[in-house]
Amino acid sequence: MNRVDIDWRTVLRGGPPADRPGLHWHGFLWIGNGNDLYAYKHQPERTAGTAEFPASVLPPESTAHYLLKARLVQGTWTTAGAAADWMRAQWDASTPTVTHVDPDNRRQYSEVTLSHGEDDVWRWWHPAPPGPGMVHVAVVCCPHKSAAGRALPCPEAPRADSNM
């Protein structure tokens, strides 16, 4: 397999959005039965605004809604690079047995995407009993503007770039 290094900064130009001072990122990690995420039915435990949502540890349907689950924050960073490093570390901790993904290239892409004020999610299947395991790693930009244009609350104030 030929490896192609991509300079993501030339692909996605720009930097942090000026309309979001204090831009930082929160990380969330879920490892569980992948079938819990891919049930073909309405999942109230993954839908913000339902009674089941606050207590659920399942990833929300909308990545931005992670910000409503402060208790699940795994880390907070003030640089996109530190957040991307954390995502890469999660890969190393639970690497899939078979993959076509170059995690270093994926990490570079994440750093650029996050620096543009976007969220990023890595997810992969992982052999873990009892059933098809899945690792879901999300980094959410904060302050975040939801699709409806409303600001979502920040789960916690950013500190220095040290992993929590």
C-alpha positions as CSV (number, residue, x, y, z in Angstrom):
1,M,0.0,0.0,0.0
2,N,1.4,3.4,-1.0
3,R,1.3,6.0,1.7
4,V,0.3,9.5,0.6
5,D,1.0,12.3,3.0
6,I,-1.4,15.2,2.6
7,D,-0.8,18.7,3.8
8,W,-4.3,19.4,5.2
9,R,-3.5,23.0,5.8
10,T,-3.3,23.6,2.1
11,V,-6.5,21.7,1.5
12,L,-8.5,23.5,4.3
13,R,-7.2,27.1,4.5
14,G,-7.8,29.5,7.4
15,G,-7.7,29.3,11.1
16,P,-9.9,29.7,14.2
17,P,-13.1,31.6,13.4
18,A,-12.9,35.2,14.6
19,D,-16.5,35.2,15.8
20,R,-15.8,32.7,18.6
21,P,-13.3,34.3,21.0
22,G,-11.9,31.8,23.5
23,L,-12.3,28.9,21.1
24,H,-11.5,25.6,22.9
25,W,-12.4,21.9,22.6
26,H,-13.9,19.2,24.8
27,G,-13.3,15.5,24.3
28,F,-15.7,12.7,24.8
29,L,-15.1,8.9,24.7
30,W,-17.6,6.1,24.5
31,I,-16.7,2.4,24.2
32,G,-19.6,-0.1,24.0
33,N,-21.8,-2.3,21.9
34,G,-22.0,-0.8,18.5
35,N,-25.5,-2.2,18.0
36,D,-26.6,0.3,20.6
37,L,-25.8,3.1,18.2
38,Y,-27.2,1.6,15.1
39,A,-30.6,0.5,16.2
40,Y,-33.1,1.3,13.4
41,K,-35.6,3.1,15.6
42,H,-36.1,6.4,17.4
43,Q,-33.6,6.5,20.3
44,P,-34.8,8.9,22.9
45,E,-31.6,8.3,25.0
46,R,-29.6,9.8,22.2
47,T,-32.0,12.7,21.5
48,A,-31.5,16.0,23.4
49,G,-34.7,17.2,25.0
50,T,-36.1,13.8,25.9
51,A,-36.4,12.5,29.5
52,E,-33.9,9.7,28.8
53,F,-31.1,11.9,27.3
54,P,-29.5,13.4,30.5
55,A,-28.8,10.1,32.2
56,S,-27.6,8.2,29.0
57,V,-23.9,7.6,28.3
58,L,-24.6,6.9,24.6
59,P,-23.2,9.4,22.1
60,P,-25.9,11.9,21.2
61,E,-27.4,12.0,17.7
62,S,-25.9,15.5,17.2
63,T,-22.3,15.8,18.1
64,A,-22.9,19.4,19.4
65,H,-25.3,17.9,22.1
66,Y,-22.3,16.4,23.9
67,L,-21.9,19.9,25.4
68,L,-25.1,19.2,27.3
69,K,-23.4,16.2,29.0
70,A,-20.7,17.9,31.1
71,R,-20.2,14.8,33.3
72,L,-18.8,12.9,30.2
73,V,-16.0,15.4,29.4
74,Q,-12.7,13.5,29.2
75,G,-10.5,16.5,28.5
76,T,-10.5,20.2,27.6
77,W,-7.9,21.9,25.3
78,T,-7.1,25.4,24.2
79,T,-5.3,24.2,21.0
80,A,-6.6,22.1,18.2
81,G,-3.3,20.2,18.1
82,A,-3.6,19.0,21.7
83,A,-7.2,17.9,21.1
84,A,-6.1,16.0,17.9
85,D,-3.2,14.4,19.9
86,W,-5.8,13.1,22.4
87,M,-7.9,11.6,19.6
88,R,-4.8,9.9,18.3
89,A,-4.0,8.5,21.8
90,Q,-7.5,7.0,21.9
91,W,-6.7,5.2,18.7
92,D,-3.5,3.8,20.2
93,A,-5.4,2.6,23.3
94,S,-8.0,0.7,21.2
95,T,-6.6,0.1,17.8
96,P,-8.8,-2.0,15.5
97,T,-7.5,-5.3,14.4
98,V,-7.9,-4.5,10.7
99,T,-7.9,-1.0,9.3
100,H,-7.1,1.0,6.2
101,V,-6.8,4.3,8.1
102,D,-3.4,6.0,8.6
103,P,-3.9,7.4,12.1
104,D,-1.1,10.0,11.7
105,N,-2.7,11.4,8.6
106,R,-6.2,11.3,10.3
107,R,-4.7,13.1,13.3
108,Q,-3.3,15.9,11.0
109,Y,-6.7,16.2,9.3
110,S,-8.4,16.5,12.7
111,E,-6.1,19.2,13.8
112,V,-6.9,21.3,10.8
113,T,-10.7,20.6,11.0
114,L,-10.8,21.5,14.7
115,S,-8.8,24.7,14.1
116,H,-11.5,25.8,11.7
117,G,-14.0,25.6,14.6
118,E,-15.6,22.3,13.5
119,D,-16.3,19.2,15.6
120,D,-14.6,15.9,14.7
121,V,-15.5,12.3,15.4
122,W,-13.4,9.1,15.0
123,R,-15.3,5.8,15.4
124,W,-14.4,2.3,14.6
125,W,-15.4,-1.2,15.3
126,H,-13.4,-3.1,17.9
127,P,-13.6,-6.7,18.9
128,A,-14.8,-6.5,22.4
129,P,-17.3,-8.8,24.1
130,P,-20.3,-8.9,24.6
131,G,-20.9,-8.3,20.9
132,P,-19.6,-6.0,18.2
133,G,-17.7,-3.3,20.1
134,M,-17.4,0.2,19.0
135,V,-15.1,3.1,20.0
136,H,-16.5,6.6,19.5
137,V,-14.2,9.5,20.1
138,A,-15.6,13.0,19.7
139,V,-14.0,16.4,20.1
140,V,-16.5,19.3,20.2
141,C,-15.7,22.9,19.5
142,C,-16.7,25.4,22.2
143,P,-18.3,27.9,22.1
144,H,-20.4,26.0,19.7
145,K,-23.1,27.3,17.4
146,S,-25.8,24.7,16.8
147,A,-27.4,24.3,13.5
148,A,-30.3,26.4,14.8
149,G,-27.9,29.3,15.5
150,R,-28.2,29.1,19.3
151,A,-25.1,28.9,21.5
152,L,-24.9,25.7,23.6
153,P,-23.5,25.9,27.1
154,C,-19.9,25.3,27.8
155,P,-19.5,22.2,30.1
156,E,-16.4,23.7,31.8
157,A,-13.9,26.5,31.4
158,P,-10.7,25.7,29.5
159,R,-7.4,25.3,31.4
160,A,-3.9,24.9,30.2
161,D,-3.4,22.4,27.4
162,S,-2.9,19.4,29.7
163,N,-5.0,16.3,29.3
164,M,-7.3,16.0,32.2
